[in-house]
Amino acid sequence: MLHPKDVERWRRRSLSDVKGKGINQAKSYLTTDLGVKAAFNMHEWSEIQEYNRLRNCLVHNEGAVKKSRNETALRAYVKGKSTLSLNSPDDEIILSKEFCEEALNVVGRFLRAIVEAE
């Protein structure tokens, strides 16, 4: 369980003091400063990293996989998920309702693991 003293220490700390960017910066903080390590060994963390790649493609490339610097990894991930697809001819990522529900559940399990970490 995260202790209030850990939360207070985080509030005093500047984000620029933590290495990395985005979710990797959060991982660095949680593992290094709070000692939350087990959650990052879960399958959910791997999925969240995939979600991050999807998010970056959606935000920075309007969902067009062929414009992404992670094109190969994104295509493989989309191909392996029945809840994701690419439209034609633009190769844009299409998220199904089922994918969104699955992602919420995965993130929820991961966050619970962090909160319950000892």
KERO-725423 format. One line per field, with one value per residue: residue number from 0; residue in three letters; x, y, z negated of N, C-alpha, C in turn. Coordinates in Angstrom, 3 decimals, padded with zeros to 6 digits, m for minus. Each point is the difference from the previous one (the first is absolute). Layout:
BEGIN
resi: NUM / ...;
resn: ALA / ...;
n.px: X / ...;
n.py: Y / ...;
n.pz: Z / ...;
ca.px: X / ...;
ca.py: Y / ...;
ca.pz: Z / ...;
c.px: X / ...;
c.py: Y / ...;
c.pz: Z / ...;
***
This chain:
BEGIN
resi: 0 / 1 / 2 / 3 / 4 / 5 / 6 / 7 / 8 / 9 / 10 / 11 / 12 / 13 / 14 / 15 / 16 / 17 / 18 / 19 / 20 / 21 / 22 / 23 / 24 / 25 / 26 / 27 / 28 / 29 / 30 / 31 / 32 / 33 / 34 / 35 / 36 / 37 / 38 / 39 / 40 / 41 / 42 / 43 / 44 / 45 / 46 / 47 / 48 / 49 / 50 / 51 / 52 / 53 / 54 / 55 / 56 / 57 / 58 / 59 / 60 / 61 / 62 / 63 / 64 / 65 / 66 / 67 / 68 / 69 / 70 / 71 / 72 / 73 / 74 / 75 / 76 / 77 / 78 / 79 / 80 / 81 / 82 / 83 / 84 / 85 / 86 / 87 / 88 / 89 / 90 / 91 / 92 / 93 / 94 / 95 / 96 / 97 / 98 / 99 / 100 / 101 / 102 / 103 / 104 / 105 / 106 / 107 / 108 / 109 / 110 / 111 / 112 / 113 / 114 / 115 / 116 / 117;
resn: MET / LEU / HIS / PRO / LYS / ASP / VAL / GLU / ARG / TRP / ARG / ARG / ARG / SER / LEU / SER / ASP / VAL / LYS / GLY / LYS / GLY / ILE / ASN / GLN / ALA / LYS / SER / TYR / LEU / THR / THR / ASP / LEU / GLY / VAL / LYS / ALA / ALA / PHE / ASN / MET / HIS / GLU / TRP / SER / GLU / ILE / GLN / GLU / TYR / ASN / ARG / LEU / ARG / ASN / CYS / LEU / VAL / HIS / ASN / GLU / GLY / ALA / VAL / LYS / LYS / SER / ARG / ASN / GLU / THR / ALA / LEU / ARG / ALA / TYR / VAL / LYS / GLY / LYS / SER / THR / LEU / SER / LEU / ASN / SER / PRO / ASP / ASP / GLU / ILE / ILE / LEU / SER / LYS / GLU / PHE / CYS / GLU / GLU / ALA / LEU / ASN / VAL / VAL / GLY / ARG / PHE / LEU / ARG / ALA / ILE / VAL / GLU / ALA / GLU;
n.px: 000.841 / m000.343 / 001.023 / m000.732 / 001.009 / m000.252 / m001.291 / 000.249 / 000.865 / m000.950 / m000.869 / 001.016 / m000.046 / 000.942 / m000.921 / 000.658 / m000.189 / m001.061 / 000.827 / 000.104 / m000.939 / m001.117 / m000.509 / 001.077 / m000.330 / m001.280 / 000.389 / 000.841 / m000.937 / m000.952 / 000.864 / 000.546 / m000.974 / m000.953 / 000.902 / m000.850 / 000.341 / m000.717 / m000.664 / 001.269 / m000.153 / m001.119 / m000.831 / m000.707 / 001.193 / 000.187 / m001.226 / 000.265 / 001.140 / m000.754 / m000.801 / 001.151 / 000.446 / m001.122 / 000.077 / 001.299 / m000.352 / m000.946 / 000.794 / 001.120 / m000.709 / m000.923 / 000.679 / 000.749 / m000.112 / m000.247 / m000.524 / m000.209 / 000.844 / m001.137 / 000.042 / 001.157 / 000.376 / m000.472 / 000.499 / 001.080 / m000.037 / m000.298 / 000.896 / 000.657 / m000.686 / m000.931 / 000.333 / 001.054 / m000.019 / 000.341 / m000.367 / m000.665 / 000.670 / m000.467 / m000.282 / m001.183 / 000.448 / m000.734 / m000.433 / m000.244 / m001.278 / 000.109 / 000.756 / m000.826 / m000.983 / 000.643 / 000.299 / m001.241 / m000.351 / 000.803 / m000.306 / m001.258 / 000.250 / 000.622 / m000.932 / m000.866 / 000.782 / 000.012 / m001.291 / m000.115 / 000.966 / 000.813;
n.py: m001.176 / 000.989 / 000.527 / 000.703 / m000.470 / m001.105 / 000.180 / 000.327 / m001.010 / m000.663 / 000.529 / m000.268 / m001.091 / 000.539 / 000.095 / 001.122 / m000.369 / m000.393 / m001.031 / 000.162 / m000.507 / 000.649 / m001.137 / 000.172 / 001.267 / m000.307 / m000.903 / 000.871 / 000.923 / m000.763 / m000.428 / 001.143 / 000.884 / m000.730 / m000.569 / 000.539 / m001.270 / m000.725 / 001.132 / 000.368 / m001.078 / 000.667 / m000.885 / 000.534 / 000.006 / m001.202 / m000.271 / 000.571 / m000.643 / m001.053 / 000.221 / 000.165 / m001.085 / m000.653 / 000.440 / m000.269 / m001.130 / m000.185 / 000.417 / m000.631 / m001.082 / 000.526 / m000.920 / 000.711 / m001.325 / 000.207 / 000.944 / m001.092 / 000.444 / m000.390 / 000.231 / m000.618 / 000.585 / 001.132 / m000.260 / m000.433 / 001.049 / 000.843 / m000.628 / 000.095 / 001.111 / m000.857 / 000.755 / m000.158 / 001.034 / m000.155 / 001.257 / m000.159 / 000.710 / 000.683 / m001.280 / 000.482 / 000.157 / m001.100 / 000.719 / m001.249 / m000.024 / m001.228 / 000.554 / 001.016 / m000.884 / m000.767 / 001.089 / 000.379 / m001.236 / m000.012 / 001.237 / m000.354 / m001.178 / 000.681 / 000.930 / m001.002 / m000.604 / 001.194 / 000.248 / m001.270 / 000.616 / m000.904;
n.pz: 000.000 / 000.799 / m000.609 / m000.871 / m000.747 / 000.730 / m000.184 / m001.251 / m000.017 / 000.652 / m000.840 / m000.780 / 000.692 / 000.728 / 000.927 / 000.119 / m001.271 / 000.674 / 000.238 / 001.299 / 000.800 / m000.183 / 000.496 / 000.746 / 000.014 / 000.171 / 000.889 / 000.492 / m000.116 / 000.480 / 000.900 / 000.357 / 000.013 / 000.539 / 000.774 / 000.851 / m000.122 / m000.840 / m000.100 / 000.102 / m000.753 / m000.161 / 000.537 / m000.970 / m000.576 / 000.487 / m000.408 / m001.149 / 000.141 / 000.338 / m001.048 / m000.606 / 000.644 / m000.324 / m001.237 / 000.036 / 000.577 / m000.896 / m000.949 / 000.291 / 000.363 / m000.791 / m000.686 / 000.850 / 000.023 / 001.285 / m000.778 / m000.703 / m000.918 / m000.565 / 001.294 / m000.002 / m001.139 / 000.487 / 001.201 / m000.616 / m000.778 / 000.974 / 000.719 / m001.152 / 000.205 / m000.354 / m001.017 / 000.800 / 000.822 / 001.283 / 000.252 / 001.085 / 000.780 / m001.039 / m000.289 / m000.310 / m001.246 / m000.121 / m001.037 / m000.345 / m000.251 / 000.479 / 000.936 / 000.110 / m000.053 / 000.881 / 000.689 / m000.226 / 000.276 / 001.046 / 000.340 / m000.204 / 000.576 / 000.946 / 000.030 / m000.046 / 000.883 / 000.581 / m000.126 / 000.362 / 000.700 / m000.488;
ca.px: m000.841 / 000.755 / m000.162 / m000.120 / 001.311 / 000.507 / m000.750 / 000.509 / 001.323 / m000.216 / m000.511 / 001.123 / 000.974 / m000.278 / m000.100 / 001.249 / 000.990 / m000.239 / 000.429 / m000.985 / m001.143 / m001.293 / m000.212 / 001.298 / 000.360 / m000.813 / 000.582 / 001.253 / m000.345 / m000.641 / 000.928 / 001.172 / m000.310 / m001.002 / 000.272 / m001.081 / 000.651 / m000.730 / m001.025 / 000.617 / 000.270 / m001.295 / m000.391 / m000.694 / 000.964 / 000.320 / m001.148 / m000.021 / 001.020 / m000.608 / m000.988 / 000.749 / 000.346 / m001.249 / m000.332 / 000.896 / m000.387 / m001.280 / 000.175 / 001.013 / m000.120 / m001.433 / m000.338 / 000.554 / 001.115 / 001.119 / 000.755 / 000.605 / 001.354 / m000.178 / m000.939 / 000.075 / m000.532 / m001.439 / m000.695 / 000.006 / m000.916 / m001.369 / m000.300 / m000.204 / m001.141 / m001.266 / m000.762 / 000.596 / 000.114 / 000.467 / m000.903 / 000.631 / 001.380 / 000.877 / 000.734 / m000.223 / m000.387 / m001.392 / m000.184 / m001.381 / m000.511 / 000.553 / 001.393 / m000.004 / m000.384 / 001.134 / 001.079 / m000.379 / 000.191 / 001.437 / 000.559 / m000.536 / 000.749 / 001.355 / m000.046 / m000.251 / 001.263 / 000.860 / m000.553 / 000.103 / 001.406 / 000.537;
ca.py: 001.176 / 001.250 / 000.708 / 001.459 / 000.653 / m000.125 / 000.950 / 001.325 / 000.128 / 000.220 / 001.361 / 000.938 / m000.299 / 000.569 / m001.002 / 000.031 / m000.816 / m001.409 / m000.276 / m000.567 / 000.787 / m000.674 / m001.146 / m000.486 / 000.878 / m000.464 / m001.271 / 000.305 / 000.546 / m001.013 / m001.081 / 000.519 / 000.775 / m000.636 / m001.424 / m000.786 / m000.694 / m001.188 / 000.355 / 000.157 / m001.345 / m000.561 / 000.082 / 001.277 / 001.049 / m000.189 / 000.509 / 001.462 / 000.505 / m000.060 / 001.083 / 001.244 / 000.095 / 000.320 / 001.389 / 000.896 / m000.028 / 000.707 / 001.426 / 000.658 / m000.365 / m000.118 / m001.416 / m000.624 / m000.871 / 000.133 / 001.212 / m000.189 / m000.558 / m001.349 / m000.648 / m001.463 / m000.464 / 000.301 / m000.943 / m001.320 / 000.056 / 000.074 / m001.297 / m000.990 / 000.352 / m000.044 / 001.204 / 001.119 / m000.220 / 001.116 / 000.230 / 000.149 / m000.142 / 000.896 / m000.709 / 000.655 / m000.915 / 000.058 / m000.600 / m000.423 / 000.202 / m001.097 / 000.328 / 001.068 / m000.611 / m000.830 / 000.899 / 000.533 / m001.074 / m000.238 / 001.132 / m000.109 / m001.037 / 000.498 / 001.036 / m000.681 / m000.623 / 001.064 / 000.481 / m001.065 / m000.410 / 000.176;
ca.pz: 000.000 / 000.002 / m001.263 / 000.157 / 000.043 / 001.362 / 000.818 / m000.352 / 000.596 / 001.436 / 000.206 / m000.137 / 001.033 / 001.310 / 001.062 / 000.775 / m000.707 / 000.317 / 001.375 / 000.922 / 000.480 / 000.031 / m000.887 / m000.466 / m001.102 / m001.128 / m000.433 / m000.691 / m001.308 / m000.844 / m000.359 / m000.694 / m001.204 / m000.865 / m000.111 / 000.606 / 001.119 / 000.452 / 000.984 / 001.313 / 000.516 / 000.388 / 001.413 / 000.198 / 000.350 / 001.424 / 000.771 / m000.127 / 000.920 / 001.339 / 000.052 / 000.163 / 001.430 / 000.699 / m000.339 / 000.725 / 001.409 / 000.127 / m000.280 / 000.820 / 001.419 / 000.296 / 000.087 / 001.210 / m000.365 / 000.940 / m000.333 / m001.321 / m000.056 / m000.556 / 000.923 / m000.030 / m001.292 / m000.032 / 000.891 / m000.651 / m001.143 / 000.532 / 000.628 / m001.058 / m000.842 / 000.742 / m000.352 / 000.734 / 001.432 / 000.820 / 001.125 / 001.310 / 000.461 / m000.760 / m001.057 / m001.289 / m001.072 / m000.455 / m001.325 / m000.235 / m001.358 / m000.806 / m000.304 / m001.009 / m001.280 / m000.412 / m000.430 / m001.318 / m000.976 / m000.147 / m000.746 / m001.360 / m000.721 / m000.213 / m001.031 / m001.282 / m000.423 / m000.523 / m001.268 / m001.003 / m000.166 / m001.350;
c.px: 000.885 / m000.308 / m000.086 / 001.344 / 000.607 / m000.680 / 000.490 / 001.370 / m000.126 / m000.450 / 001.116 / 001.003 / m000.429 / m000.031 / 001.290 / 001.113 / m000.099 / 000.371 / m001.149 / m001.076 / m001.252 / m000.108 / 001.310 / 000.530 / m000.771 / 000.552 / 001.277 / m000.273 / m000.545 / 000.979 / 001.165 / m000.350 / m000.953 / 000.199 / m001.097 / 000.574 / m000.844 / m001.010 / 000.581 / 000.456 / m001.273 / m000.208 / m000.656 / 000.962 / 000.401 / m001.119 / m000.044 / 001.059 / m000.507 / m001.039 / 000.699 / 000.419 / m001.236 / m000.374 / 000.866 / m000.341 / m001.303 / 000.186 / 000.927 / m000.118 / m001.444 / m000.413 / 000.569 / 001.263 / 001.201 / 000.826 / 000.772 / 001.414 / m000.017 / m000.920 / 000.004 / m000.614 / m001.503 / m000.782 / m000.091 / m000.993 / m001.457 / m000.413 / m000.320 / m001.193 / m001.284 / m000.843 / 000.572 / 000.002 / 000.577 / m000.996 / 000.794 / m000.601 / 001.004 / 000.832 / m000.101 / m000.500 / m001.457 / m000.088 / m001.464 / m000.402 / 000.598 / 001.463 / 000.068 / m000.366 / 001.132 / 001.132 / m000.306 / 000.219 / 001.477 / 000.634 / m000.485 / 000.744 / 001.411 / 000.020 / m000.292 / 001.263 / 000.958 / m000.470 / 000.177 / 001.432 / 000.466 / 001.468;
c.py: 001.239 / 000.760 / 001.501 / 000.715 / m000.078 / 000.995 / 001.414 / 000.245 / 000.274 / 001.424 / 001.034 / m000.156 / 000.596 / m001.110 / m000.043 / m000.805 / m001.479 / m000.235 / m000.581 / 000.973 / m000.850 / m001.156 / m000.575 / 000.864 / m000.402 / m001.309 / 000.243 / 000.522 / m001.086 / m001.093 / 000.509 / 000.655 / m000.701 / m001.500 / m000.899 / m000.672 / m001.124 / 000.328 / 000.074 / m001.324 / m000.684 / 000.129 / 001.350 / 001.118 / m000.121 / 000.534 / 001.525 / 000.631 / m000.036 / 001.112 / 001.338 / 000.192 / 000.354 / 001.461 / 000.970 / 000.058 / 000.775 / 001.506 / 000.681 / m000.284 / m000.172 / m001.448 / m000.737 / m000.778 / 000.229 / 001.266 / m000.138 / m000.542 / m001.406 / m000.838 / m001.523 / m000.556 / 000.232 / m000.975 / m001.385 / m000.019 / 000.003 / m001.344 / m001.069 / 000.267 / 000.012 / 001.255 / 001.266 / m000.339 / 001.238 / 000.189 / 000.116 / 001.219 / 000.754 / m000.668 / 000.715 / m001.026 / 000.236 / m000.763 / m000.400 / 000.336 / m001.052 / 000.264 / 001.049 / m000.551 / m000.861 / 000.872 / 000.601 / m001.044 / m000.262 / 001.111 / m000.029 / m001.030 / 000.467 / 001.051 / m000.596 / m000.642 / 001.034 / 000.455 / m001.042 / m000.469 / 000.277 / 000.321;
c.pz: 000.000 / m001.281 / 000.236 / 000.066 / 001.393 / 000.919 / m000.281 / 000.623 / 001.499 / 000.264 / m000.076 / 001.137 / 001.339 / 001.043 / 000.827 / m000.667 / 000.346 / 001.461 / 000.827 / 000.402 / m000.098 / m000.974 / m000.504 / m001.138 / m001.260 / m000.550 / m000.799 / m001.403 / m000.932 / m000.428 / m000.844 / m001.336 / m000.957 / m000.135 / 000.541 / 001.239 / 000.592 / 001.096 / 001.411 / 000.601 / 000.473 / 001.509 / 000.298 / 000.390 / 001.472 / 000.884 / m000.041 / 000.898 / 001.447 / 000.163 / 000.224 / 001.456 / 000.835 / m000.207 / 000.797 / 001.481 / 000.223 / m000.127 / 001.010 / 001.493 / 000.434 / 000.226 / 001.193 / m000.344 / 000.906 / m000.241 / m001.311 / 000.090 / m000.602 / 000.880 / m000.121 / m001.284 / m000.091 / 000.878 / m000.637 / m001.159 / 000.474 / 000.598 / m001.051 / m000.903 / 000.831 / m000.238 / 000.638 / 001.475 / 000.666 / 001.128 / 001.288 / 000.662 / m000.879 / m001.094 / m001.347 / m001.007 / m000.379 / m001.315 / m000.142 / m001.437 / m000.935 / m000.367 / m001.105 / m001.380 / m000.551 / m000.540 / m001.372 / m001.090 / m000.266 / m000.841 / m001.452 / m000.831 / m000.330 / m001.122 / m001.377 / m000.532 / m000.570 / m001.374 / m001.107 / m000.238 / m001.419 / 000.063;
***
